[in-house]
Amino acid sequence: MRNSVKRQKKSNIPKILFDATTEDEKKYLEKLEDLLKKKRNGDWEDVAKLLGVSTQSAQKAFLRVYSKNHFEAVAALEKVIENRSQLLK
């Protein structure tokens, strides 16, 4: 009988394009990773509507820390997650 190939599970969380060097940057990176863990399906569409850009642009702006729309994308995702948590209470 043939053995199956063991594969490692690939995480669905996308990689943030940023290398943290200082403690403040490490805390910021942890904040971004926490936001990605709290994000649900459909949140990028809501973020894109708030920013007035496409869904892919909103996601890329969030993942690329040095992009010009990064901080707006982070604030919009925080707002979407906060609004959802308020509605669920």
Jmol script that loads the backbone (N, CA, C; Angstrom):
load data "model"
ATOM      1  N   MET A   1       0.841  -1.177   0.000  1.00  0.00           N
ATOM      2  CA  MET A   1       0.000   0.000   0.000  1.00  0.00           C
ATOM      3  C   MET A   1       0.889   1.244   0.000  1.00  0.00           C
ATOM      4  N   ARG A   2       0.483   2.188  -0.753  1.00  0.00           N
ATOM      5  CA  ARG A   2       1.257   3.400  -0.920  1.00  0.00           C
ATOM      6  C   ARG A   2       0.970   4.403   0.204  1.00  0.00           C
ATOM      7  N   ASN A   3       2.020   5.014   0.754  1.00  0.00           N
ATOM      8  CA  ASN A   3       1.855   6.014   1.812  1.00  0.00           C
ATOM      9  C   ASN A   3       1.598   7.381   1.181  1.00  0.00           C
ATOM     10  N   SER A   4       0.748   8.129   1.828  1.00  0.00           N
ATOM     11  CA  SER A   4       0.469   9.457   1.309  1.00  0.00           C
ATOM     12  C   SER A   4       1.582  10.424   1.717  1.00  0.00           C
ATOM     13  N   VAL A   5       1.700  11.469   0.938  1.00  0.00           N
ATOM     14  CA  VAL A   5       2.707  12.473   1.209  1.00  0.00           C
ATOM     15  C   VAL A   5       2.186  13.398   2.303  1.00  0.00           C
ATOM     16  N   LYS A   6       3.012  13.637   3.310  1.00  0.00           N
ATOM     17  CA  LYS A   6       2.606  14.530   4.395  1.00  0.00           C
ATOM     18  C   LYS A   6       2.918  15.961   3.992  1.00  0.00           C
ATOM     19  N   ARG A   7       1.938  16.795   4.119  1.00  0.00           N
ATOM     20  CA  ARG A   7       2.102  18.211   3.787  1.00  0.00           C
ATOM     21  C   ARG A   7       1.881  19.037   5.034  1.00  0.00           C
ATOM     22  N   GLN A   8       2.597  20.115   5.111  1.00  0.00           N
ATOM     23  CA  GLN A   8       2.372  21.041   6.211  1.00  0.00           C
ATOM     24  C   GLN A   8       1.216  21.952   5.851  1.00  0.00           C
ATOM     25  N   LYS A   9       0.425  22.268   6.859  1.00  0.00           N
ATOM     26  CA  LYS A   9      -0.692  23.173   6.617  1.00  0.00           C
ATOM     27  C   LYS A   9      -0.162  24.573   6.358  1.00  0.00           C
ATOM     28  N   LYS A  10      -0.700  25.177   5.337  1.00  0.00           N
ATOM     29  CA  LYS A  10      -0.317  26.535   4.993  1.00  0.00           C
ATOM     30  C   LYS A  10      -1.293  27.494   5.657  1.00  0.00           C
ATOM     31  N   SER A  11      -0.764  28.488   6.299  1.00  0.00           N
ATOM     32  CA  SER A  11      -1.601  29.471   6.969  1.00  0.00           C
ATOM     33  C   SER A  11      -2.283  30.367   5.935  1.00  0.00           C
ATOM     34  N   ASN A  12      -3.541  30.683   6.183  1.00  0.00           N
ATOM     35  CA  ASN A  12      -4.275  31.563   5.285  1.00  0.00           C
ATOM     36  C   ASN A  12      -4.028  33.030   5.573  1.00  0.00           C
ATOM     37  N   ILE A  13      -3.276  33.319   6.626  1.00  0.00           N
ATOM     38  CA  ILE A  13      -2.988  34.696   6.978  1.00  0.00           C
ATOM     39  C   ILE A  13      -1.866  35.203   6.077  1.00  0.00           C
ATOM     40  N   PRO A  14      -2.114  36.269   5.324  1.00  0.00           N
ATOM     41  CA  PRO A  14      -1.072  36.779   4.420  1.00  0.00           C
ATOM     42  C   PRO A  14       0.087  37.397   5.179  1.00  0.00           C
ATOM     43  N   LYS A  15       1.248  37.434   4.547  1.00  0.00           N
ATOM     44  CA  LYS A  15       2.449  37.967   5.178  1.00  0.00           C
ATOM     45  C   LYS A  15       2.495  39.484   5.004  1.00  0.00           C
ATOM     46  N   ILE A  16       2.790  40.150   6.100  1.00  0.00           N
ATOM     47  CA  ILE A  16       2.932  41.601   6.087  1.00  0.00           C
ATOM     48  C   ILE A  16       4.345  41.931   5.622  1.00  0.00           C
ATOM     49  N   LEU A  17       4.449  42.807   4.647  1.00  0.00           N
ATOM     50  CA  LEU A  17       5.738  43.132   4.045  1.00  0.00           C
ATOM     51  C   LEU A  17       6.445  44.212   4.857  1.00  0.00           C
ATOM     52  N   PHE A  18       7.051  43.766   5.987  1.00  0.00           N
ATOM     53  CA  PHE A  18       7.706  44.705   6.890  1.00  0.00           C
ATOM     54  C   PHE A  18       8.621  43.924   7.819  1.00  0.00           C
ATOM     55  N   ASP A  19       9.847  44.383   7.977  1.00  0.00           N
ATOM     56  CA  ASP A  19      10.787  43.774   8.906  1.00  0.00           C
ATOM     57  C   ASP A  19      10.973  44.718  10.089  1.00  0.00           C
ATOM     58  N   ALA A  20      10.505  44.294  11.247  1.00  0.00           N
ATOM     59  CA  ALA A  20      10.576  45.127  12.443  1.00  0.00           C
ATOM     60  C   ALA A  20      11.976  45.052  13.046  1.00  0.00           C
ATOM     61  N   THR A  21      12.514  46.218  13.411  1.00  0.00           N
ATOM     62  CA  THR A  21      13.840  46.261  14.025  1.00  0.00           C
ATOM     63  C   THR A  21      13.789  46.799  15.448  1.00  0.00           C
ATOM     64  N   THR A  22      12.921  47.765  15.724  1.00  0.00           N
ATOM     65  CA  THR A  22      12.835  48.328  17.071  1.00  0.00           C
ATOM     66  C   THR A  22      11.639  47.727  17.810  1.00  0.00           C
ATOM     67  N   GLU A  23      11.572  48.004  19.107  1.00  0.00           N
ATOM     68  CA  GLU A  23      10.466  47.490  19.915  1.00  0.00           C
ATOM     69  C   GLU A  23       9.126  48.073  19.470  1.00  0.00           C
ATOM     70  N   ASP A  24       9.116  49.359  19.127  1.00  0.00           N
ATOM     71  CA  ASP A  24       7.869  49.976  18.663  1.00  0.00           C
ATOM     72  C   ASP A  24       7.384  49.346  17.369  1.00  0.00           C
ATOM     73  N   GLU A  25       8.317  49.050  16.473  1.00  0.00           N
ATOM     74  CA  GLU A  25       7.946  48.402  15.212  1.00  0.00           C
ATOM     75  C   GLU A  25       7.441  46.991  15.454  1.00  0.00           C
ATOM     76  N   LYS A  26       8.031  46.280  16.410  1.00  0.00           N
ATOM     77  CA  LYS A  26       7.574  44.928  16.732  1.00  0.00           C
ATOM     78  C   LYS A  26       6.161  44.958  17.307  1.00  0.00           C
ATOM     79  N   LYS A  27       5.879  45.947  18.158  1.00  0.00           N
ATOM     80  CA  LYS A  27       4.529  46.079  18.709  1.00  0.00           C
ATOM     81  C   LYS A  27       3.522  46.401  17.602  1.00  0.00           C
ATOM     82  N   TYR A  28       3.928  47.264  16.673  1.00  0.00           N
ATOM     83  CA  TYR A  28       3.049  47.615  15.558  1.00  0.00           C
ATOM     84  C   TYR A  28       2.777  46.401  14.674  1.00  0.00           C
ATOM     85  N   LEU A  29       3.812  45.605  14.437  1.00  0.00           N
ATOM     86  CA  LEU A  29       3.653  44.402  13.629  1.00  0.00           C
ATOM     87  C   LEU A  29       2.722  43.405  14.323  1.00  0.00           C
ATOM     88  N   GLU A  30       2.833  43.274  15.644  1.00  0.00           N
ATOM     89  CA  GLU A  30       1.924  42.396  16.392  1.00  0.00           C
ATOM     90  C   GLU A  30       0.490  42.900  16.300  1.00  0.00           C
ATOM     91  N   LYS A  31       0.321  44.223  16.324  1.00  0.00           N
ATOM     92  CA  LYS A  31      -1.014  44.806  16.186  1.00  0.00           C
ATOM     93  C   LYS A  31      -1.611  44.461  14.823  1.00  0.00           C
ATOM     94  N   LEU A  32      -0.795  44.556  13.774  1.00  0.00           N
ATOM     95  CA  LEU A  32      -1.275  44.236  12.431  1.00  0.00           C
ATOM     96  C   LEU A  32      -1.642  42.758  12.318  1.00  0.00           C
ATOM     97  N   GLU A  33      -0.811  41.893  12.889  1.00  0.00           N
ATOM     98  CA  GLU A  33      -1.103  40.452  12.849  1.00  0.00           C
ATOM     99  C   GLU A  33      -2.374  40.133  13.625  1.00  0.00           C
ATOM    100  N   ASP A  34      -2.589  40.832  14.746  1.00  0.00           N
ATOM    101  CA  ASP A  34      -3.806  40.634  15.525  1.00  0.00           C
ATOM    102  C   ASP A  34      -5.037  41.063  14.730  1.00  0.00           C
ATOM    103  N   LEU A  35      -4.914  42.175  14.007  1.00  0.00           N
ATOM    104  CA  LEU A  35      -6.026  42.616  13.165  1.00  0.00           C
ATOM    105  C   LEU A  35      -6.340  41.580  12.085  1.00  0.00           C
ATOM    106  N   LEU A  36      -5.299  40.989  11.502  1.00  0.00           N
ATOM    107  CA  LEU A  36      -5.526  39.976  10.473  1.00  0.00           C
ATOM    108  C   LEU A  36      -6.206  38.741  11.046  1.00  0.00           C
ATOM    109  N   LYS A  37      -5.909  38.406  12.298  1.00  0.00           N
ATOM    110  CA  LYS A  37      -6.560  37.258  12.930  1.00  0.00           C
ATOM    111  C   LYS A  37      -8.031  37.542  13.218  1.00  0.00           C
ATOM    112  N   LYS A  38      -8.349  38.795  13.539  1.00  0.00           N
ATOM    113  CA  LYS A  38      -9.735  39.169  13.839  1.00  0.00           C
ATOM    114  C   LYS A  38     -10.566  39.392  12.581  1.00  0.00           C
ATOM    115  N   LYS A  39      -9.905  39.606  11.448  1.00  0.00           N
ATOM    116  CA  LYS A  39     -10.586  39.889  10.194  1.00  0.00           C
ATOM    117  C   LYS A  39     -11.428  38.690   9.768  1.00  0.00           C
ATOM    118  N   ARG A  40     -12.584  38.972   9.237  1.00  0.00           N
ATOM    119  CA  ARG A  40     -13.467  37.912   8.741  1.00  0.00           C
ATOM    120  C   ARG A  40     -13.677  38.064   7.246  1.00  0.00           C
ATOM    121  N   ASN A  41     -14.302  37.066   6.676  1.00  0.00           N
ATOM    122  CA  ASN A  41     -14.590  37.073   5.248  1.00  0.00           C
ATOM    123  C   ASN A  41     -15.503  38.251   4.922  1.00  0.00           C
ATOM    124  N   GLY A  42     -15.126  39.025   3.940  1.00  0.00           N
ATOM    125  CA  GLY A  42     -15.931  40.160   3.524  1.00  0.00           C
ATOM    126  C   GLY A  42     -15.473  41.486   4.093  1.00  0.00           C
ATOM    127  N   ASP A  43     -14.526  41.460   5.021  1.00  0.00           N
ATOM    128  CA  ASP A  43     -14.054  42.714   5.620  1.00  0.00           C
ATOM    129  C   ASP A  43     -13.284  43.573   4.627  1.00  0.00           C
ATOM    130  N   TRP A  44     -12.551  42.945   3.713  1.00  0.00           N
ATOM    131  CA  TRP A  44     -11.783  43.750   2.742  1.00  0.00           C
ATOM    132  C   TRP A  44     -12.720  44.544   1.842  1.00  0.00           C
ATOM    133  N   GLU A  45     -13.899  43.991   1.541  1.00  0.00           N
ATOM    134  CA  GLU A  45     -14.860  44.728   0.724  1.00  0.00           C
ATOM    135  C   GLU A  45     -15.341  45.977   1.458  1.00  0.00           C
ATOM    136  N   ASP A  46     -15.592  45.835   2.772  1.00  0.00           N
ATOM    137  CA  ASP A  46     -16.030  46.978   3.564  1.00  0.00           C
ATOM    138  C   ASP A  46     -14.922  48.028   3.678  1.00  0.00           C
ATOM    139  N   VAL A  47     -13.687  47.565   3.865  1.00  0.00           N
ATOM    140  CA  VAL A  47     -12.546  48.485   3.940  1.00  0.00           C
ATOM    141  C   VAL A  47     -12.399  49.231   2.611  1.00  0.00           C
ATOM    142  N   ALA A  48     -12.550  48.505   1.515  1.00  0.00           N
ATOM    143  CA  ALA A  48     -12.426  49.123   0.189  1.00  0.00           C
ATOM    144  C   ALA A  48     -13.494  50.185  -0.019  1.00  0.00           C
ATOM    145  N   LYS A  49     -14.710  49.932   0.447  1.00  0.00           N
ATOM    146  CA  LYS A  49     -15.773  50.931   0.319  1.00  0.00           C
ATOM    147  C   LYS A  49     -15.453  52.182   1.128  1.00  0.00           C
ATOM    148  N   LEU A  50     -14.903  51.985   2.340  1.00  0.00           N
ATOM    149  CA  LEU A  50     -14.549  53.137   3.175  1.00  0.00           C
ATOM    150  C   LEU A  50     -13.430  53.964   2.546  1.00  0.00           C
ATOM    151  N   LEU A  51     -12.480  53.287   1.898  1.00  0.00           N
ATOM    152  CA  LEU A  51     -11.341  53.982   1.303  1.00  0.00           C
ATOM    153  C   LEU A  51     -11.634  54.486  -0.106  1.00  0.00           C
ATOM    154  N   GLY A  52     -12.629  53.918  -0.761  1.00  0.00           N
ATOM    155  CA  GLY A  52     -12.937  54.307  -2.133  1.00  0.00           C
ATOM    156  C   GLY A  52     -11.979  53.721  -3.146  1.00  0.00           C
ATOM    157  N   VAL A  53     -11.472  52.523  -2.860  1.00  0.00           N
ATOM    158  CA  VAL A  53     -10.552  51.838  -3.769  1.00  0.00           C
ATOM    159  C   VAL A  53     -11.057  50.416  -3.984  1.00  0.00           C
ATOM    160  N   SER A  54     -10.349  49.657  -4.813  1.00  0.00           N
ATOM    161  CA  SER A  54     -10.748  48.266  -5.041  1.00  0.00           C
ATOM    162  C   SER A  54     -10.380  47.402  -3.833  1.00  0.00           C
ATOM    163  N   THR A  55     -10.960  46.222  -3.782  1.00  0.00           N
ATOM    164  CA  THR A  55     -10.706  45.296  -2.685  1.00  0.00           C
ATOM    165  C   THR A  55      -9.234  44.903  -2.620  1.00  0.00           C
ATOM    166  N   GLN A  56      -8.655  44.582  -3.780  1.00  0.00           N
ATOM    167  CA  GLN A  56      -7.241  44.191  -3.813  1.00  0.00           C
ATOM    168  C   GLN A  56      -6.332  45.337  -3.393  1.00  0.00           C
ATOM    169  N   SER A  57      -6.672  46.550  -3.774  1.00  0.00           N
ATOM    170  CA  SER A  57      -5.866  47.710  -3.383  1.00  0.00           C
ATOM    171  C   SER A  57      -5.912  47.936  -1.882  1.00  0.00           C
ATOM    172  N   ALA A  58      -7.066  47.744  -1.279  1.00  0.00           N
ATOM    173  CA  ALA A  58      -7.197  47.901   0.169  1.00  0.00           C
ATOM    174  C   ALA A  58      -6.356  46.855   0.899  1.00  0.00           C
ATOM    175  N   GLN A  59      -6.412  45.623   0.419  1.00  0.00           N
ATOM    176  CA  GLN A  59      -5.643  44.554   1.051  1.00  0.00           C
ATOM    177  C   GLN A  59      -4.144  44.798   0.892  1.00  0.00           C
ATOM    178  N   LYS A  60      -3.711  45.173  -0.290  1.00  0.00           N
ATOM    179  CA  LYS A  60      -2.289  45.424  -0.527  1.00  0.00           C
ATOM    180  C   LYS A  60      -1.796  46.636   0.264  1.00  0.00           C
ATOM    181  N   ALA A  61      -2.628  47.657   0.394  1.00  0.00           N
ATOM    182  CA  ALA A  61      -2.233  48.826   1.178  1.00  0.00           C
ATOM    183  C   ALA A  61      -2.036  48.444   2.640  1.00  0.00           C
ATOM    184  N   PHE A  62      -2.859  47.534   3.140  1.00  0.00           N
ATOM    185  CA  PHE A  62      -2.707  47.072   4.519  1.00  0.00           C
ATOM    186  C   PHE A  62      -1.417  46.275   4.684  1.00  0.00           C
ATOM    187  N   LEU A  63      -1.134  45.391   3.739  1.00  0.00           N
ATOM    188  CA  LEU A  63       0.029  44.505   3.856  1.00  0.00           C
ATOM    189  C   LEU A  63       1.350  45.216   3.593  1.00  0.00           C
ATOM    190  N   ARG A  64       1.329  46.266   2.797  1.00  0.00           N
ATOM    191  CA  ARG A  64       2.552  47.011   2.476  1.00  0.00           C
ATOM    192  C   ARG A  64       2.649  48.221   3.396  1.00  0.00           C
ATOM    193  N   VAL A  65       3.467  48.082   4.416  1.00  0.00           N
ATOM    194  CA  VAL A  65       3.553  49.106   5.455  1.00  0.00           C
ATOM    195  C   VAL A  65       4.026  50.439   4.898  1.00  0.00           C
ATOM    196  N   TYR A  66       4.847  50.425   3.870  1.00  0.00           N
ATOM    197  CA  TYR A  66       5.390  51.667   3.334  1.00  0.00           C
ATOM    198  C   TYR A  66       4.541  52.288   2.231  1.00  0.00           C
ATOM    199  N   SER A  67       3.360  51.742   1.962  1.00  0.00           N
ATOM    200  CA  SER A  67       2.508  52.337   0.931  1.00  0.00           C
ATOM    201  C   SER A  67       1.835  53.596   1.479  1.00  0.00           C
ATOM    202  N   LYS A  68       1.419  54.473   0.591  1.00  0.00           N
ATOM    203  CA  LYS A  68       0.869  55.755   1.037  1.00  0.00           C
ATOM    204  C   LYS A  68      -0.498  55.614   1.693  1.00  0.00           C
ATOM    205  N   ASN A  69      -1.228  54.555   1.406  1.00  0.00           N
ATOM    206  CA  ASN A  69      -2.559  54.360   1.983  1.00  0.00           C
ATOM    207  C   ASN A  69      -2.577  53.369   3.139  1.00  0.00           C
ATOM    208  N   HIS A  70      -1.412  52.994   3.634  1.00  0.00           N
ATOM    209  CA  HIS A  70      -1.351  51.951   4.660  1.00  0.00           C
ATOM    210  C   HIS A  70      -2.116  52.348   5.925  1.00  0.00           C
ATOM    211  N   PHE A  71      -1.841  53.526   6.448  1.00  0.00           N
ATOM    212  CA  PHE A  71      -2.453  53.906   7.718  1.00  0.00           C
ATOM    213  C   PHE A  71      -3.960  54.085   7.592  1.00  0.00           C
ATOM    214  N   GLU A  72      -4.417  54.538   6.435  1.00  0.00           N
ATOM    215  CA  GLU A  72      -5.864  54.646   6.204  1.00  0.00           C
ATOM    216  C   GLU A  72      -6.500  53.253   6.155  1.00  0.00           C
ATOM    217  N   ALA A  73      -5.804  52.290   5.544  1.00  0.00           N
ATOM    218  CA  ALA A  73      -6.327  50.926   5.467  1.00  0.00           C
ATOM    219  C   ALA A  73      -6.383  50.289   6.853  1.00  0.00           C
ATOM    220  N   VAL A  74      -5.369  50.527   7.673  1.00  0.00           N
ATOM    221  CA  VAL A  74      -5.359  49.990   9.037  1.00  0.00           C
ATOM    222  C   VAL A  74      -6.511  50.587   9.841  1.00  0.00           C
ATOM    223  N   ALA A  75      -6.684  51.898   9.751  1.00  0.00           N
ATOM    224  CA  ALA A  75      -7.774  52.561  10.485  1.00  0.00           C
ATOM    225  C   ALA A  75      -9.136  52.061  10.019  1.00  0.00           C
ATOM    226  N   ALA A  76      -9.294  51.858   8.721  1.00  0.00           N
ATOM    227  CA  ALA A  76     -10.575  51.378   8.188  1.00  0.00           C
ATOM    228  C   ALA A  76     -10.859  49.951   8.639  1.00  0.00           C
ATOM    229  N   LEU A  77      -9.832  49.087   8.643  1.00  0.00           N
ATOM    230  CA  LEU A  77     -10.041  47.706   9.100  1.00  0.00           C
ATOM    231  C   LEU A  77     -10.364  47.684  10.584  1.00  0.00           C
ATOM    232  N   GLU A  78      -9.698  48.528  11.374  1.00  0.00           N
ATOM    233  CA  GLU A  78     -10.029  48.612  12.799  1.00  0.00           C
ATOM    234  C   GLU A  78     -11.479  49.042  12.991  1.00  0.00           C
ATOM    235  N   LYS A  79     -11.920  49.989  12.191  1.00  0.00           N
ATOM    236  CA  LYS A  79     -13.296  50.486  12.275  1.00  0.00           C
ATOM    237  C   LYS A  79     -14.300  49.392  11.914  1.00  0.00           C
ATOM    238  N   VAL A  80     -14.009  48.623  10.862  1.00  0.00           N
ATOM    239  CA  VAL A  80     -14.908  47.539  10.441  1.00  0.00           C
ATOM    240  C   VAL A  80     -15.007  46.474  11.534  1.00  0.00           C
ATOM    241  N   ILE A  81     -13.871  46.099  12.112  1.00  0.00           N
ATOM    242  CA  ILE A  81     -13.868  45.073  13.167  1.00  0.00           C
ATOM    243  C   ILE A  81     -14.593  45.581  14.407  1.00  0.00           C
ATOM    244  N   GLU A  82     -14.360  46.844  14.758  1.00  0.00           N
ATOM    245  CA  GLU A  82     -15.028  47.426  15.932  1.00  0.00           C
ATOM    246  C   GLU A  82     -16.532  47.513  15.714  1.00  0.00           C
ATOM    247  N   ASN A  83     -16.956  47.937  14.529  1.00  0.00           N
ATOM    248  CA  ASN A  83     -18.391  48.017  14.232  1.00  0.00           C
ATOM    249  C   ASN A  83     -19.046  46.653  14.312  1.00  0.00           C
ATOM    250  N   ARG A  84     -18.374  45.634  13.818  1.00  0.00           N
ATOM    251  CA  ARG A  84     -18.941  44.278  13.882  1.00  0.00           C
ATOM    252  C   ARG A  84     -19.068  43.814  15.323  1.00  0.00           C
ATOM    253  N   SER A  85     -18.045  44.080  16.135  1.00  0.00           N
ATOM    254  CA  SER A  85     -18.111  43.641  17.533  1.00  0.00           C
ATOM    255  C   SER A  85     -19.223  44.386  18.288  1.00  0.00           C
ATOM    256  N   GLN A  86     -19.450  45.666  17.933  1.00  0.00           N
ATOM    257  CA  GLN A  86     -20.533  46.424  18.563  1.00  0.00           C
ATOM    258  C   GLN A  86     -21.901  45.864  18.158  1.00  0.00           C
ATOM    259  N   LEU A  87     -22.027  45.473  16.903  1.00  0.00           N
ATOM    260  CA  LEU A  87     -23.301  44.925  16.435  1.00  0.00           C
ATOM    261  C   LEU A  87     -23.605  43.558  17.051  1.00  0.00           C
ATOM    262  N   LEU A  88     -22.562  42.800  17.347  1.00  0.00           N
ATOM    263  CA  LEU A  88     -22.760  41.456  17.907  1.00  0.00           C
ATOM    264  C   LEU A  88     -23.079  41.483  19.393  1.00  0.00           C
ATOM    265  N   LYS A  89     -22.850  42.602  20.060  1.00  0.00           N
ATOM    266  CA  LYS A  89     -23.145  42.684  21.508  1.00  0.00           C
ATOM    267  C   LYS A  89     -24.600  42.806  21.780  1.00  0.00           C
TER     268      LYS A  89
END
end "model"
wireframe off; spacefill off
backbone 0.3
color backbone group
